[in-house]
Amino acid sequence: MIELDVISYLNSDATLDTLLSVGGSDTKIYPMQMPHGASTPFIIYKTATDGTFEENIKEMTMEFDCIADTYIAAKNIHDRVSILLDYQDAIRNYITSTNYFLYYAKKIGGSAFKDAELDLFHDMVICAFKYQIK
């Protein structure tokens, strides 16, 4: 599954681990929501899969919400995720699978805001992936 390969690729980056203050087995990259008691900083990701006009090509969009106690920490995590995933067609050298062929990954948007209730900063990265199932 491409989503798990993307997350595995992010988990393998030592710089991102440092920015997330990863320790032990907790990678601090969570699907849909943070687990109870998780400490900042962390990333929450969501996926959306859509068809395309091409018959055998699939597209997936992933949102990476980079959350931290300070704006600069959230921004630094955002920037690292962007560097890792905005490779366009070169991404196929970094994320490979026997189940699909990844054509490209591209950053297509994002947004930043402060959650005043929780006093946390969010800086989102939105990436599109185009692939073909083998």
OpenMM code with the backbone's topology and positions (N, CA, C; nanometers):
from openmm import Vec3, app, unit

residues = "MET ILE GLU LEU ASP VAL ILE SER TYR LEU ASN SER ASP ALA THR LEU ASP THR LEU LEU SER VAL GLY GLY SER ASP THR LYS ILE TYR PRO MET GLN MET PRO HIS GLY ALA SER THR PRO PHE ILE ILE TYR LYS THR ALA THR ASP GLY THR PHE GLU GLU ASN ILE LYS GLU MET THR MET GLU PHE ASP CYS ILE ALA ASP THR TYR ILE ALA ALA LYS ASN ILE HIS ASP ARG VAL SER ILE LEU LEU ASP TYR GLN ASP ALA ILE ARG ASN TYR ILE THR SER THR ASN TYR PHE LEU TYR TYR ALA LYS LYS ILE GLY GLY SER ALA PHE LYS ASP ALA GLU LEU ASP LEU PHE HIS ASP MET VAL ILE CYS ALA PHE LYS TYR GLN ILE LYS".split()
positions = [
    Vec3(0.0842, -0.1173, 0.0000),
    Vec3(0.0000, 0.0000, 0.0000),
    Vec3(0.0896, 0.1249, 0.0000),
    Vec3(0.0637, 0.2125, -0.0932),
    Vec3(0.1510, 0.3278, -0.1132),
    Vec3(0.1567, 0.4179, 0.0108),
    Vec3(0.0458, 0.4341, 0.0788),
    Vec3(0.0423, 0.5192, 0.1985),
    Vec3(0.1457, 0.4725, 0.3018),
    Vec3(0.1510, 0.3436, 0.3273),
    Vec3(0.2452, 0.2903, 0.4257),
    Vec3(0.3891, 0.3048, 0.3799),
    Vec3(0.4134, 0.2945, 0.2490),
    Vec3(0.5487, 0.3136, 0.1961),
    Vec3(0.5935, 0.4588, 0.2103),
    Vec3(0.5027, 0.5525, 0.1900),
    Vec3(0.5351, 0.6945, 0.2077),
    Vec3(0.5709, 0.7216, 0.3545),
    Vec3(0.4913, 0.6689, 0.4456),
    Vec3(0.5182, 0.6891, 0.5886),
    Vec3(0.6492, 0.6215, 0.6282),
    Vec3(0.6747, 0.5043, 0.5763),
    Vec3(0.8013, 0.4353, 0.6041),
    Vec3(0.9201, 0.5169, 0.5544),
    Vec3(0.9059, 0.5770, 0.4368),
    Vec3(1.0097, 0.6633, 0.3811),
    Vec3(1.0349, 0.7835, 0.4726),
    Vec3(0.9283, 0.8471, 0.5213),
    Vec3(0.9447, 0.9601, 0.6137),
    Vec3(1.0099, 0.9150, 0.7445),
    Vec3(0.9690, 0.7989, 0.7937),
    Vec3(1.0260, 0.7472, 0.9186),
    Vec3(1.1748, 0.7157, 0.9067),
    Vec3(1.2239, 0.6941, 0.7869),
    Vec3(1.3643, 0.6580, 0.7678),
    Vec3(1.4574, 0.7799, 0.7646),
    Vec3(1.4005, 0.9004, 0.7709),
    Vec3(1.4823, 1.0212, 0.7618),
    Vec3(1.5274, 1.0677, 0.9002),
    Vec3(1.6581, 1.0672, 0.9223),
    Vec3(1.7148, 1.1034, 1.0525),
    Vec3(1.6874, 1.2496, 1.0881),
    Vec3(1.6894, 1.3380, 0.9894),
    Vec3(1.6638, 1.4802, 1.0168),
    Vec3(1.5207, 1.5009, 1.0651),
    Vec3(1.4255, 1.4345, 1.0000),
    Vec3(1.2864, 1.4454, 1.0432),
    Vec3(1.2700, 1.3853, 1.1828),
    Vec3(1.3356, 1.2732, 1.2090),
    Vec3(1.3311, 1.2138, 1.3436),
    Vec3(1.3777, 1.3141, 1.4494),
    Vec3(1.4856, 1.3853, 1.4193),
    Vec3(1.5379, 1.4847, 1.5133),
    Vec3(1.4375, 1.5981, 1.5341),
    Vec3(1.3783, 1.6467, 1.4257),
    Vec3(1.2806, 1.7555, 1.4365),
    Vec3(1.1578, 1.7137, 1.5169),
    Vec3(1.1214, 1.5844, 1.5067),
    Vec3(1.0053, 1.5329, 1.5794),
    Vec3(1.0408, 1.4850, 1.7201),
    Vec3(1.1679, 1.4915, 1.7566),
    Vec3(1.2141, 1.4417, 1.8871),
    Vec3(1.1744, 1.2961, 1.9079),
    Vec3(1.1970, 1.2155, 1.8033),
    Vec3(1.1612, 1.0737, 1.8082),
    Vec3(1.2508, 1.0027, 1.9088),
    Vec3(1.1888, 0.9197, 1.9892),
    Vec3(1.2617, 0.8384, 2.0855),
    Vec3(1.1919, 0.7047, 2.1001),
    Vec3(1.2661, 0.5982, 2.1030),
    Vec3(1.2052, 0.4656, 2.1157),
    Vec3(1.1319, 0.4250, 1.9901),
    Vec3(1.0220, 0.3533, 2.0072),
    Vec3(0.9497, 0.2996, 1.8922),
    Vec3(0.8411, 0.3931, 1.8384),
    Vec3(0.8138, 0.5022, 1.9064),
    Vec3(0.7114, 0.5969, 1.8621),
    Vec3(0.7694, 0.6870, 1.7537),
    Vec3(0.7207, 0.6731, 1.6301),
    Vec3(0.7724, 0.7517, 1.5177),
    Vec3(0.7160, 0.8933, 1.5143),
    Vec3(0.6089, 0.9164, 1.5901),
    Vec3(0.5447, 1.0476, 1.5993),
    Vec3(0.4810, 1.0925, 1.4680),
    Vec3(0.4480, 0.9952, 1.3822),
    Vec3(0.3706, 1.0200, 1.2605),
    Vec3(0.2484, 0.9293, 1.2698),
    Vec3(0.1295, 0.9924, 1.2846),
    Vec3(0.0087, 0.9178, 1.3176),
    Vec3(-0.0987, 0.9350, 1.2105),
    Vec3(-0.1758, 0.8283, 1.1838),
    Vec3(-0.2884, 0.8418, 1.0908),
    Vec3(-0.4101, 0.9048, 1.1598),
    Vec3(-0.4689, 1.0002, 1.0978),
    Vec3(-0.5972, 1.0612, 1.1348),
    Vec3(-0.5978, 1.1432, 1.2646),
    Vec3(-0.5380, 1.0934, 1.3708),
    Vec3(-0.5361, 1.1687, 1.4967),
    Vec3(-0.4196, 1.1206, 1.5825),
    Vec3(-0.3818, 1.2049, 1.6765),
    Vec3(-0.2733, 1.1653, 1.7672),
    Vec3(-0.3291, 1.0710, 1.8724),
    Vec3(-0.2475, 0.9782, 1.9183),
    Vec3(-0.2947, 0.8915, 2.0269),
    Vec3(-0.3015, 0.9689, 2.1588),
    Vec3(-0.3831, 0.9215, 2.2486),
    Vec3(-0.3965, 0.9853, 2.3798),
    Vec3(-0.2603, 0.9907, 2.4485),
    Vec3(-0.2252, 1.1069, 2.4962),
    Vec3(-0.1003, 1.1239, 2.5693),
    Vec3(0.0219, 1.1493, 2.4827),
    Vec3(0.0046, 1.1624, 2.3511),
    Vec3(0.1193, 1.1899, 2.2632),
    Vec3(0.1755, 1.3280, 2.2946),
    Vec3(0.3065, 1.3386, 2.2841),
    Vec3(0.3706, 1.4675, 2.3112),
    Vec3(0.4116, 1.5345, 2.1804),
    Vec3(0.4125, 1.6668, 2.1822),
    Vec3(0.4544, 1.7421, 2.0644),
    Vec3(0.6055, 1.7391, 2.0555),
    Vec3(0.6586, 1.7585, 1.9375),
    Vec3(0.5910, 1.7744, 1.8083),
    Vec3(0.5527, 1.6384, 1.7497),
    Vec3(0.4613, 1.6419, 1.6491),
    Vec3(0.4210, 1.5207, 1.5786),
    Vec3(0.3561, 1.5588, 1.4465),
    Vec3(0.3297, 1.4576, 1.3643),
    Vec3(0.2618, 1.4749, 1.2359),
    Vec3(0.1383, 1.3867, 1.2356),
    Vec3(0.0276, 1.4430, 1.1919),
    Vec3(-0.0936, 1.3652, 1.1667),
    Vec3(-0.1159, 1.3659, 1.0158),
    Vec3(-0.1385, 1.2478, 0.9581),
    Vec3(-0.1606, 1.2424, 0.8135),
    Vec3(-0.2971, 1.1841, 0.7799),
    Vec3(-0.3472, 1.2281, 0.6656),
    Vec3(-0.4744, 1.1806, 0.6098),
    Vec3(-0.4536, 1.1553, 0.4617),
    Vec3(-0.5294, 1.0616, 0.4074),
    Vec3(-0.5188, 1.0323, 0.2651),
    Vec3(-0.6547, 1.0445, 0.1975),
    Vec3(-0.6489, 1.0719, 0.0683),
    Vec3(-0.7666, 1.0693, -0.0176),
    Vec3(-0.7227, 1.0107, -0.1507),
    Vec3(-0.7960, 0.9119, -0.1996),
    Vec3(-0.7614, 0.8492, -0.3262),
    Vec3(-0.8714, 0.8807, -0.4261),
    Vec3(-0.8308, 0.9235, -0.5433),
    Vec3(-0.9257, 0.9571, -0.6493),
    Vec3(-0.8826, 0.8901, -0.7772),
    Vec3(-0.9781, 0.8655, -0.8649),
    Vec3(-0.9456, 0.8174, -0.9983),
    Vec3(-0.8934, 0.9318, -1.0827),
    Vec3(-0.8426, 0.8987, -1.1991),
    Vec3(-0.7939, 0.9993, -1.2927),
    Vec3(-0.8611, 0.9770, -1.4272),
    Vec3(-0.8295, 1.0640, -1.5204),
    Vec3(-0.8833, 1.0471, -1.6545),
    Vec3(-0.8133, 0.9343, -1.7281),
    Vec3(-0.6912, 0.9012, -1.6861),
    Vec3(-0.6189, 0.7904, -1.7467),
    Vec3(-0.6726, 0.6600, -1.6901),
    Vec3(-0.6858, 0.5597, -1.7736),
    Vec3(-0.7530, 0.4355, -1.7358),
    Vec3(-0.6831, 0.3592, -1.6231),
    Vec3(-0.5514, 0.3439, -1.6285),
    Vec3(-0.4804, 0.2608, -1.5315),
    Vec3(-0.3992, 0.3390, -1.4299),
    Vec3(-0.4092, 0.4695, -1.4306),
    Vec3(-0.3310, 0.5531, -1.3416),
    Vec3(-0.4186, 0.5945, -1.2229),
    Vec3(-0.3614, 0.5899, -1.1036),
    Vec3(-0.4332, 0.6312, -0.9838),
    Vec3(-0.3628, 0.7508, -0.9219),
    Vec3(-0.4394, 0.8300, -0.8501),
    Vec3(-0.3827, 0.9435, -0.7775),
    Vec3(-0.4235, 0.9345, -0.6318),
    Vec3(-0.3338, 0.9787, -0.5464),
    Vec3(-0.3610, 0.9841, -0.4042),
    Vec3(-0.3097, 1.1181, -0.3533),
    Vec3(-0.3859, 1.1789, -0.2664),
    Vec3(-0.3436, 1.3013, -0.2004),
    Vec3(-0.3231, 1.2696, -0.0530),
    Vec3(-0.2127, 1.3185, 0.0018),
    Vec3(-0.1870, 1.3025, 0.1445),
    Vec3(-0.1664, 1.4398, 0.2065),
    Vec3(-0.2294, 1.4597, 0.3211),
    Vec3(-0.2111, 1.5818, 0.3998),
    Vec3(-0.1280, 1.5466, 0.5222),
    Vec3(-0.0250, 1.6245, 0.5454),
    Vec3(0.0628, 1.6062, 0.6609),
    Vec3(0.0520, 1.7306, 0.7487),
    Vec3(-0.0164, 1.7167, 0.8608),
    Vec3(-0.0351, 1.8283, 0.9535),
    Vec3(0.0789, 1.8244, 1.0551),
    Vec3(0.1721, 1.9164, 1.0410),
    Vec3(0.2912, 1.9232, 1.1266),
    Vec3(0.2572, 2.0104, 1.2468),
    Vec3(0.2582, 1.9509, 1.3653),
    Vec3(0.2085, 2.0171, 1.4851),
    Vec3(0.3199, 2.0290, 1.5888),
    Vec3(0.3338, 2.1494, 1.6450),
    Vec3(0.4400, 2.1736, 1.7439),
    Vec3(0.3974, 2.2853, 1.8387),
    Vec3(0.4781, 2.3023, 1.9427),
    Vec3(0.4512, 2.4052, 2.0435),
    Vec3(0.4843, 2.5458, 1.9950),
    Vec3(0.5738, 2.5565, 1.8954),
    Vec3(0.6116, 2.6877, 1.8422),
    Vec3(0.5924, 2.6896, 1.6912),
    Vec3(0.5729, 2.8093, 1.6396),
    Vec3(0.5560, 2.8230, 1.4950),
    Vec3(0.6801, 2.7761, 1.4207),
    Vec3(0.7980, 2.8132, 1.4685),
    Vec3(0.9211, 2.7778, 1.3972),
    Vec3(0.9431, 2.6272, 1.3966),
    Vec3(0.9085, 2.5586, 1.5043),
    Vec3(0.9220, 2.4118, 1.5075),
    Vec3(0.8272, 2.3472, 1.4073),
    Vec3(0.7021, 2.3938, 1.4018),
    Vec3(0.6063, 2.3403, 1.3047),
    Vec3(0.6538, 2.3691, 1.1623),
    Vec3(0.7058, 2.4892, 1.1391),
    Vec3(0.7555, 2.5280, 1.0068),
    Vec3(0.8754, 2.4424, 0.9659),
    Vec3(0.9667, 2.4149, 1.0574),
    Vec3(1.0827, 2.3322, 1.0250),
    Vec3(1.0420, 2.1896, 0.9863),
    Vec3(0.9435, 2.1342, 1.0568),
    Vec3(0.8936, 2.0005, 1.0222),
    Vec3(0.8266, 2.0054, 0.8852),
    Vec3(0.7441, 2.1075, 0.8620),
    Vec3(0.6795, 2.1285, 0.7321),
    Vec3(0.7829, 2.1337, 0.6201),
    Vec3(0.8869, 2.2116, 0.6404),
    Vec3(0.9893, 2.2271, 0.5367),
    Vec3(1.0594, 2.0946, 0.5079),
    Vec3(1.0854, 2.0146, 0.6116),
    Vec3(1.1535, 1.8861, 0.5901),
    Vec3(1.0637, 1.7883, 0.5153),
    Vec3(0.9360, 1.7809, 0.5515),
    Vec3(0.8422, 1.6944, 0.4793),
    Vec3(0.8342, 1.7385, 0.3334),
    Vec3(0.8309, 1.8690, 0.3101),
    Vec3(0.8275, 1.9205, 0.1723),
    Vec3(0.9513, 1.8788, 0.0944),
    Vec3(1.0676, 1.8917, 0.1561),
    Vec3(1.1923, 1.8520, 0.0892),
    Vec3(1.1893, 1.7034, 0.0547),
    Vec3(1.1400, 1.6219, 0.1462),
    Vec3(1.1398, 1.4777, 0.1241),
    Vec3(1.0402, 1.4321, 0.0181),
    Vec3(0.9288, 1.5042, 0.0018),
    Vec3(0.8233, 1.4556, -0.0866),
    Vec3(0.8038, 1.5348, -0.2150),
    Vec3(0.8571, 1.6536, -0.2263),
    Vec3(0.8371, 1.7329, -0.3483),
    Vec3(0.9473, 1.7024, -0.4496),
    Vec3(0.9553, 1.5767, -0.4888),
    Vec3(1.0591, 1.5308, -0.5807),
    Vec3(1.0094, 1.5131, -0.7233),
    Vec3(0.8841, 1.5298, -0.7464),
    Vec3(0.8223, 1.5017, -0.8747),
    Vec3(0.8614, 1.3611, -0.9204),
    Vec3(0.9138, 1.3430, -1.0405),
    Vec3(0.9392, 1.2066, -1.0886),
    Vec3(1.0614, 1.1407, -1.0262),
    Vec3(1.1489, 1.2157, -0.9603),
    Vec3(1.2668, 1.1554, -0.8951),
    Vec3(1.2290, 1.0736, -0.7727),
    Vec3(1.1065, 1.0893, -0.7212),
    Vec3(1.0642, 1.0164, -0.6014),
    Vec3(1.0699, 0.8662, -0.6238),
    Vec3(1.0551, 0.8215, -0.7464),
    Vec3(1.0562, 0.6768, -0.7721),
    Vec3(1.1897, 0.6131, -0.7371),
    Vec3(1.2945, 0.6927, -0.7185),
    Vec3(1.4229, 0.6397, -0.6724),
    Vec3(1.4242, 0.6162, -0.5215),
    Vec3(1.3289, 0.6727, -0.4493),
    Vec3(1.3267, 0.6666, -0.3035),
    Vec3(1.2142, 0.5803, -0.2477),
    Vec3(1.1021, 0.5746, -0.3162),
    Vec3(0.9890, 0.4922, -0.2730),
    Vec3(0.9606, 0.3925, -0.3849),
    Vec3(0.9872, 0.2658, -0.3571),
    Vec3(0.9669, 0.1619, -0.4578),
    Vec3(0.8799, 0.0505, -0.4010),
    Vec3(0.8187, -0.0250, -0.4908),
    Vec3(0.7328, -0.1350, -0.4487),
    Vec3(0.7205, -0.2361, -0.5609),
    Vec3(0.6944, -0.3589, -0.5241),
    Vec3(0.6638, -0.4613, -0.6238),
    Vec3(0.5159, -0.4583, -0.6606),
    Vec3(0.4355, -0.3791, -0.5877),
    Vec3(0.2908, -0.3728, -0.6105),
    Vec3(0.2455, -0.2582, -0.6998),
    Vec3(0.3279, -0.1556, -0.7121),
    Vec3(0.2895, -0.0397, -0.7925),
    Vec3(0.4149, 0.0289, -0.8449),
    Vec3(0.3946, 0.1140, -0.9444),
    Vec3(0.5014, 0.1991, -0.9961),
    Vec3(0.4630, 0.3424, -0.9651),
    Vec3(0.5466, 0.4118, -0.8894),
    Vec3(0.5204, 0.5500, -0.8505),
    Vec3(0.5750, 0.6436, -0.9579),
    Vec3(0.4869, 0.7205, -1.0221),
    Vec3(0.5280, 0.8130, -1.1271),
    Vec3(0.5837, 0.9427, -1.0698),
    Vec3(0.5109, 1.0019, -0.9758),
    Vec3(0.5624, 1.1250, -0.9161),
    Vec3(0.4946, 1.1561, -0.7834),
    Vec3(0.5610, 1.2432, -0.7084),
    Vec3(0.5055, 1.3041, -0.5877),
    Vec3(0.5342, 1.4528, -0.5982),
    Vec3(0.4361, 1.5336, -0.5637),
    Vec3(0.4524, 1.6781, -0.5764),
    Vec3(0.3742, 1.7489, -0.4666),
    Vec3(0.4382, 1.8466, -0.4048),
    Vec3(0.3674, 1.9311, -0.3084),
    Vec3(0.2705, 2.0182, -0.3859),
    Vec3(0.1441, 2.0160, -0.3439),
    Vec3(0.0434, 2.0930, -0.4161),
    Vec3(-0.0224, 2.2007, -0.3301),
    Vec3(0.0154, 2.2074, -0.2030),
    Vec3(-0.0439, 2.3113, -0.1195),
    Vec3(-0.0092, 2.2943, 0.0266),
    Vec3(-0.0767, 2.3736, 0.1070),
    Vec3(-0.0564, 2.3695, 0.2505),
    Vec3(-0.1201, 2.4904, 0.3158),
    Vec3(-0.1161, 2.4915, 0.4470),
    Vec3(-0.1679, 2.6059, 0.5215),
    Vec3(-0.1102, 2.6022, 0.6625),
    Vec3(-0.1111, 2.7154, 0.7274),
    Vec3(-0.0601, 2.7236, 0.8637),
    Vec3(-0.1622, 2.7979, 0.9501),
    Vec3(-0.1752, 2.7524, 1.0748),
    Vec3(-0.2636, 2.8206, 1.1680),
    Vec3(-0.2252, 2.7836, 1.3110),
    Vec3(-0.2782, 2.8587, 1.4045),
    Vec3(-0.2568, 2.8288, 1.5457),
    Vec3(-0.3889, 2.7855, 1.6071),
    Vec3(-0.3854, 2.6710, 1.6742),
    Vec3(-0.5002, 2.6232, 1.7498),
    Vec3(-0.4937, 2.6919, 1.8865),
    Vec3(-0.5732, 2.7964, 1.9033),
    Vec3(-0.5673, 2.8770, 2.0260),
    Vec3(-0.6128, 2.7978, 2.1483),
    Vec3(-0.7073, 2.7071, 2.1290),
    Vec3(-0.7578, 2.6285, 2.2418),
    Vec3(-0.6502, 2.5372, 2.2997),
    Vec3(-0.5726, 2.4718, 2.2108),
    Vec3(-0.4666, 2.3812, 2.2564),
    Vec3(-0.3301, 2.4491, 2.2632),
    Vec3(-0.3220, 2.5726, 2.2136),
    Vec3(-0.1962, 2.6472, 2.2099),
    Vec3(-0.0887, 2.5714, 2.1317),
    Vec3(-0.1288, 2.5220, 2.0133),
    Vec3(-0.0374, 2.4490, 1.9249),
    Vec3(-0.0379, 2.5118, 1.7865),
    Vec3(0.0762, 2.5040, 1.7192),
    Vec3(0.0903, 2.5546, 1.5839),
    Vec3(0.0821, 2.4395, 1.4848),
    Vec3(0.0094, 2.4617, 1.3750),
    Vec3(-0.0070, 2.3636, 1.2690),
    Vec3(0.0506, 2.4221, 1.1408),
    Vec3(0.1234, 2.3422, 1.0659),
    Vec3(0.1716, 2.3833, 0.9342),
    Vec3(0.1568, 2.2631, 0.8422),
    Vec3(0.0577, 2.2676, 0.7559),
    Vec3(0.0195, 2.1522, 0.6755),
    Vec3(0.0905, 2.1494, 0.5408),
    Vec3(0.1266, 2.0285, 0.4990),
    Vec3(0.1822, 2.0024, 0.3663),
    Vec3(0.0839, 1.9101, 0.2956),
    Vec3(0.0445, 1.9451, 0.1735),
    Vec3(-0.0426, 1.8605, 0.0937),
    Vec3(0.0356, 1.8157, -0.0298),
    Vec3(0.0406, 1.6832, -0.0485),
    Vec3(0.1163, 1.6264, -0.1612),
    Vec3(0.0270, 1.5359, -0.2440),
    Vec3(0.0506, 1.5360, -0.3741),
    Vec3(-0.0202, 1.4468, -0.4658),
    Vec3(0.0769, 1.3416, -0.5163),
    Vec3(0.0284, 1.2198, -0.5270),
    Vec3(0.1064, 1.1069, -0.5778),
    Vec3(0.0321, 1.0465, -0.6955),
    Vec3(0.1040, 1.0152, -0.8002),
    Vec3(0.0448, 0.9481, -0.9162),
    Vec3(0.1172, 0.8148, -0.9309),
    Vec3(0.0404, 0.7062, -0.9442),
    Vec3(0.0998, 0.5724, -0.9496),
    Vec3(0.0147, 0.4776, -1.0334),
    Vec3(0.0744, 0.3646, -1.0659),
    Vec3(0.0044, 0.2597, -1.1402),
    Vec3(0.0261, 0.1274, -1.0681),
    Vec3(-0.0836, 0.0565, -1.0445),
    Vec3(-0.0746, -0.0746, -0.9818),
    Vec3(-0.0210, -0.1733, -1.0847),
    Vec3(0.0752, -0.2552, -1.0406),
    Vec3(0.1368, -0.3530, -1.1321),
    Vec3(0.0505, -0.4761, -1.1449),
] * unit.nanometer
topology = app.Topology()
chain = topology.addChain("A")
for resn in residues:
    res = topology.addResidue(resn, chain)
    for name in ("N", "CA", "C"):
        topology.addAtom(name, app.Element.getBySymbol(name[0]), res)
